[in-house]
C-alpha cells in the first residue's frame, strides 16, 4: 500500500493533504521522516505517526443544535468556521460535531467559511426527495427588482466558478428584494438544488456582488454577508437562530 493511501484512510484526510504532510516532513515511520512515493509492506510492523499538534477542542453542543428529528439533524454554523476539516490541525468543524455525537448521520451540504446559518445532516439510508433553502445576502448597490437567475455555473479545479449565458433550470436562484438602498440591498434568495458558489456567482454576474466577497467582488468587509436562514428537507425544517443579528448588521450599514 502506498503511504498516501494509508494516511488518507487512517486519518480520514484527502490524499492531497497526505502528500502535503509528507512533503512538509510531518509524517514519520519508525521515527524517521517518510518519503512520498514510499510503498509500505507489513504495515502492522511499523509505527506511523504524524508530527502535528492536534488539540482537543471543548465546545457546548447546545450552541450548535437547532433541531433533532429522527432522520434529519439541523445545526447552526457560525461564521469563520469550516463545515468540514481541511487539515488535522484545523479548529473545530461542523463535521467534527456530527461525527462525534451523531455517528449514523452525514452532512448533505456545506457552507463557506465566512457564511453562517442552517446546515443539515441526514441519517444513513435516508434519501431526501425535496430540499429548499433560503438565504439572506447584503449586496453592494441598489438592487432594482425581484428576479430569477437561470444561468449555468461551471467550475474546474480552481477557486472561482464561471457563469455562462447557457440556461440551467436545475440550479436557479430566486431573488427577492427585502430592502434596497443606494449603497446596499438586503436580498432573500431561495434555491432548491445548489452548486458551488451558486448565490455568490449569480449575484456577481448580475453586477451586485455580496458585501465582503473578495473573490467575486472587490469590497473588503469583516465577513462575507451571506447567511442561510432556513432549510427544509421533505417535511423537516429549521430556521437560523441568528437571523435577526444578520438583519441588524444590514440596518447598521444603511443607517451610517
C-alpha positions in Angstrom: 0.0 0.0 0.0 1.2 3.5 -0.8 1.9 5.7 2.2 -0.5 8.4 1.0 -3.3 5.8 0.7 -2.6 4.6 4.3 -2.6 8.1 5.7 -5.8 9.0 3.9 -7.6 6.0 5.3 -6.1 6.0 8.7 -6.6 9.7 9.5 -9.6 10.4 7.3 -7.9 13.1 5.2 -7.5 13.7 1.4 -4.6 12.2 -0.5 -3.7 15.7 -1.4 -3.3 16.6 2.2 -1.5 13.4 2.9 1.1 14.3 0.3 1.4 17.8 1.7 2.1 16.4 5.2 4.8 14.1 3.8 6.4 17.0 1.8 6.4 19.2 5.0 8.1 16.3 6.9 5.2 15.8 9.3 5.0 12.0 8.7 7.3 9.7 10.5 7.8 5.9 10.0 9.6 4.3 12.9 10.9 7.7 13.9 12.2 8.7 10.5 10.8 11.2 8.0 8.8 9.5 5.3 9.2 9.8 1.5 6.1 10.5 -0.7 6.4 7.6 -3.1 7.0 5.0 -0.4 5.3 1.6 -0.7 4.6 0.1 2.7 4.6 -3.6 3.3 3.7 -5.3 6.6 2.2 -2.1 7.9 1.4 -3.7 11.2 5.2 -4.0 11.9 5.8 -0.2 11.5 4.9 2.8 13.7 3.5 5.5 11.5 2.8 8.9 13.2 2.1 12.5 12.3 4.2 15.3 13.9 1.2 17.6 14.2 -0.2 19.4 17.2 -3.9 18.3 17.3 -5.6 19.9 20.2 -8.8 18.7 21.8 -11.4 21.4 21.4 -14.0 21.8 24.1 -17.5 23.1 23.0 -21.1 23.3 24.1 -23.2 21.0 21.8 -26.4 23.0 22.6 -24.9 26.0 20.9 -24.9 24.2 17.5 -28.1 22.0 17.6 -31.2 23.7 16.2 -33.5 20.7 16.0 -33.1 16.9 16.0 -35.5 14.8 14.1 -35.4 11.0 13.5 -33.9 11.3 10.0 -32.6 14.9 9.9 -30.5 17.0 12.3 -30.3 20.7 11.7 -27.3 22.6 13.1 -26.1 26.2 13.2 -22.7 27.0 11.7 -21.2 30.3 12.9 -19.2 32.5 10.5 -15.5 31.8 10.4 -15.9 28.0 10.9 -15.3 25.3 8.4 -18.0 22.8 7.5 -15.5 20.1 7.0 -12.0 19.6 8.2 -9.4 20.7 5.7 -6.4 19.9 7.9 -6.0 17.9 11.1 -4.7 20.9 12.9 -7.8 23.0 12.0 -10.1 24.3 14.7 -13.5 22.7 15.4 -15.7 22.0 12.4 -19.3 21.1 12.0 -18.3 17.6 10.6 -16.4 17.0 13.9 -19.5 17.6 15.9 -21.6 15.3 13.7 -19.1 12.5 13.7 -18.6 12.7 17.5 -22.3 12.9 18.5 -24.3 11.5 15.6 -22.3 8.7 14.1 -25.2 7.4 11.9 -25.6 10.8 10.2 -23.7 12.6 7.5 -23.7 16.2 6.2 -25.5 16.7 2.9 -24.4 20.3 2.3 -21.7 22.8 3.3 -21.5 26.5 3.9 -18.5 28.6 3.0 -16.1 29.5 5.8 -17.5 33.0 6.4 -21.1 32.1 5.7 -23.3 31.3 8.8 -26.7 29.6 9.1 -28.5 26.3 8.9 -26.8 23.2 7.9 -28.2 19.7 7.8 -27.1 16.1 8.4 -29.2 13.1 7.4 -29.3 9.6 8.8 -27.6 6.8 6.8 -30.1 5.3 4.4 -32.4 8.3 4.3 -32.9 9.8 0.9 -34.4 13.3 0.8 -36.8 14.0 -2.1 -37.3 17.7 -1.7 -34.8 20.3 -0.4 -35.4 24.1 -0.1 -33.0 26.7 1.3 -33.4 30.4 1.9 -30.5 32.8 2.3 -30.1 36.4 3.2 -27.5 38.4 1.4 -26.3 42.0 1.6 -25.1 43.1 -1.8 -23.4 46.3 -3.0 -25.6 48.7 -4.8 -29.3 49.4 -5.3 -30.8 46.1 -6.4 -33.7 47.0 -8.7 -36.4 44.3 -8.5 -37.2 40.6 -7.8 -35.6 38.3 -10.4 -34.7 34.7 -11.1 -31.3 33.7 -12.4 -31.1 30.5 -14.5 -27.5 30.9 -15.8 -25.4 27.8 -15.7 -22.4 27.6 -13.5 -19.2 25.7 -14.3 -16.0 25.1 -12.4 -12.8 23.2 -12.7 -10.0 22.8 -10.2 -10.0 26.4 -9.2 -11.4 28.6 -6.5 -13.7 30.7 -8.7 -16.6 29.4 -10.8 -17.8 30.8 -14.1 -21.3 31.9 -15.0 -22.4 31.2 -18.6 -25.2 32.5 -20.8 -26.4 29.0 -21.1 -29.6 28.1 -19.1 -29.7 25.7 -16.2 -33.2 25.3 -14.7 -31.9 22.8 -12.1 -29.7 25.3 -10.3 -31.7 28.5 -10.3 -31.6 31.4 -7.8 -34.9 33.0 -6.9 -34.1 36.5 -5.7 -36.5 38.7 -3.7 -35.7 42.3 -2.7 -36.3 42.8 1.1 -34.9 46.3 1.2 -32.9 48.4 -1.3 -30.7 51.3 -0.5 -28.4 53.4 -2.7 -25.4 51.7 -1.2 -26.5 48.3 0.0 -29.5 46.0 -0.6 -30.9 43.2 1.5 -32.0 40.2 -0.6 -33.6 36.8 0.1 -32.5 34.1 -2.2 -34.3 30.7 -2.5 -32.6 27.7 -4.0 -33.7 24.1 -4.5 -30.5 22.4 -5.6 -27.3 24.2 -5.1 -24.0 24.1 -6.9 -20.6 25.5 -5.8 -20.7 29.3 -5.0 -24.1 29.5 -6.7 -25.5 32.5 -4.9 -22.2 34.4 -4.8 -21.5 33.9 -8.5 -25.1 34.6 -9.7 -25.3 37.9 -7.8 -21.9 39.0 -9.1 -23.0 38.0 -12.6 -25.9 40.5 -12.2 -23.5 43.2 -11.1 -24.3 43.1 -7.4 -21.6 41.2 -5.6 -22.1 40.3 -1.9 -20.5 42.6 0.6 -17.3 41.2 1.8 -16.9 38.7 -1.1 -13.4 39.5 -2.3 -13.5 36.5 -4.7 -16.5 37.7 -6.8 -16.4 41.4 -5.8 -13.8 43.8 -4.6 -15.0 45.4 -1.4 -13.4 44.3 1.9 -15.7 43.8 5.0 -15.3 42.0 8.3 -17.1 38.9 6.8 -19.0 37.6 3.8 -22.5 38.9 4.3 -24.4 35.7 3.4 -26.5 33.7 5.8 -28.6 30.5 5.3 -31.7 31.5 7.3 -34.0 28.5 6.5 -33.7 24.9 5.3 -36.5 22.4 4.6 -35.8 18.8 3.8 -39.1 17.0 2.9 -41.3 17.7 6.0 -38.4 18.7 8.3 -37.5 22.4 8.6 -35.3 24.7 10.6 -34.8 28.5 11.0 -31.5 30.1 11.8 -31.3 31.4 15.4 -29.1 34.3 14.3 -31.3 35.7 11.5 -32.2 38.9 13.4 -28.5 39.5 14.1 -27.8 39.5 10.4 -30.6 41.9 9.7 -29.4 44.2 12.4 -26.0 44.2 10.7 -27.6 45.3 7.5 -29.6 48.0 9.3 -26.4 49.4 10.8 -24.9 49.6 7.4 -27.6 51.7 5.9 -28.0 53.9 8.9 -24.5 55.3 8.6 
